[in-house]
Amino acid sequence: MQVLLIAGLATTTAFRFHYFAPTDEEAHYSYIQQIAEHGTLPVLGKTETSLQGLAIFQGKYPQPTTIDPKHFGLGGLSYEAFQPPLYYYAAVPAFSLTSNFVDKIYAVRLFDVGLLLAAAALAGRLTRAVLKDRWMIGWSMIMVFLALPGVVVRVVTISNGALALPLTILFATELWIAWDRHSPRRLAVAGALGGLCVLTELELVVLLPVFALVVVAEARRRALRAWGPLFIAAAIPLVLMAPWFYFNHVHYGMLTAGPIAIKEQTPIINPGHFHYSLRELPNETAVNLTDPTLPAEWALTLENQPGLTYLSQLLDVLIVPAGLVLILALGRRLWSIRSSILGLPWLFQMFEMWYIRYAEQWNIYVRYTYPTLPLLLTLVAMATDTFRARYLPILITTGATVSVGLIWGFLLFGYHGPFALR
């Protein structure tokens, strides 16, 4: 039932959600077009955005745009060009299926629907590996998360986050199996997947320390002469990432163009150069990093719906804060390699978000943590074996699924604001 719910909601969102989504969908679209038409990556600050994308933005397509990209500021540039390239290459076949540039939006969104369903299937594989005969509890919890409006909208509308979600789940599964079986071959596969995750979304660099932890732990239980396969496994992600880092070095003189992107976007994102203070860390964490239920476009849609607002807040609490409290019930089991594989990626992402906010003075969003939340929820599911009432996780998951369905029902049939589904 949950799979059908996600498939139906994702497909409906792909066709009915307005284009382009304000969270940079046109810029991601332009990145794909650059690769599809020219076979090269866009260069930050130089490559102009898609002329067809601007025409669609204006509502003029198939007529040509009247906007001159050279005089359109940041909107005239392919400003997502600092992003790693893997998702954009993967989306090229979908983009190339049709010659109509509006239909290309739908084609790539349907590709993203496939990635969301792949994430659902891979989540089932992860919970099978971790929870054995209790795997359905963990899978149903993750499926509630994948059905959230915030997750569906952000994954289905065009962005590299669509690929980051299934790849991260696959990485964690392979790393778990590698440690469980003490298999160098599986560890090499996990290393390759870790490199591909970083090539999809740079924030997922936090997965590499977790991978390194498992490599070191495996080395400690092996004789020195048996370390060869571990060195190979550790080198794989570096080899995979090297070409993109070299591209950045050639064009920007640095490993990533993130600092250039911040400088380029600051006049629009933070024109007053407001300084984010550590004193705001608790409040901003609660507001920006633990509220996955609704996407930014629908943040205010439930203002006049107190019942649904309560359900939305309850879902936010259940997924992160309540989950963290439950994880503590693992006790000594929490301090293990297995728990680290599932819990550290999300924890490291939180530290990463705080660094971005207070060291780099940049915006942070809960959507950046979406790829690692299924791993955290699997750890939460592990902790449910401490419940005396075995039916309690099923009852909570059922209630959460119904709550998600009620919120979606309003968004589909009761909301008529500027970002309503058409």
Secondary structure, DSSP 4 states (H G I P E B T S, - for coil): -HHHHHHHHHHHHHHHS-SS-TTTHHHHHHHHHHHHHHSS---TTTSBPPHHHHHHHHT-TTSPP---GGGSGGGGB-TTTTS-SHHHHHHHHHHTT-S-HHHHHHHHHHHHHHHHHHHHHHHHHHHHHHHGGGHHHHHHHHHHHHTSHHHHHHHHSSSTHHHHHHHHHHHHHHHHHHHHHT-HHHHHHHHHHHHHHHTT-GGGGGHHHHHHHHHHHHHHTS-GGG-HHHHHHHHHHHHHHHHHHHHHHHHHSSS-SHHHHHHHHHHHH-TT-PPPPGGGHHHHHHHHTS--SS-GGGTTTTTT-HHHHHHHHHHHHHHTHHHHHHHGGGGGGGSSHHHHHHHHHHHHHHHHHHHHHHTS-----GGGGGGGHHHHHHHHHHHGGG-SSTTHHHHHHHHHHHHHHHHHHHHHHT--STT---
